[in-house]
């Protein structure tokens, strides 16, 4: 799985909000890193609202708790999601994240692949 991170993938003088939107269009999963800074970010909120409204992200939104924070400040829906907790250390958080993706991969491998045409 290749991450998409804006500092590395957005060339200067480009419309970065359009670049973010195009990247979200290409992704199959949406991971949101939760911290005091991210829950205050207007752009993280925009991205999360986009993911919540897209059918392809159903059961594919992964909140990652990086630092303790008031997650409802970002969205009232977040408490209903199962978090991946990195506050207790990287190794247990990483193992939990891999379990989510492995479980999802196992459940989709039994179904035939259907590509998204654009």
Residue pairs with C-beta under 8 A, 6 or more apart in sequence:
1 29
1 101
4 23
4 26
4 27
6 16
6 19
6 20
6 23
9 19
9 23
10 16
10 19
10 20
17 43
20 43
20 47
21 50
24 30
24 47
24 50
24 51
25 118
28 56
28 60
29 57
29 60
29 61
29 62
29 101
30 47
30 48
30 51
30 57
30 60
30 61
30 62
31 61
31 62
31 63
31 64
32 38
32 44
32 47
32 48
32 51
32 61
32 62
32 63
32 64
32 74
33 64
33 66
34 63
34 64
34 65
34 66
34 67
34 69
34 71
34 74
34 78
34 83
35 66
35 67
35 69
36 67
36 68
36 69
36 70
38 44
38 66
38 69
38 74
39 69
39 70
39 71
39 73
39 74
40 73
44 74
45 74
45 75
48 61
48 74
48 75
49 75
51 57
51 61
52 61
52 75
52 77
56 116
59 104
60 104
61 81
62 81
62 84
62 97
62 100
63 71
63 78
63 81
63 82
63 83
63 84
64 83
64 84
64 86
64 93
64 97
65 71
65 83
65 84
65 85
65 86
65 87
66 86
66 87
67 87
68 87
71 78
71 79
72 78
72 79
84 93
84 96
84 97
84 100
85 92
85 93
85 96
86 93
86 94
87 93
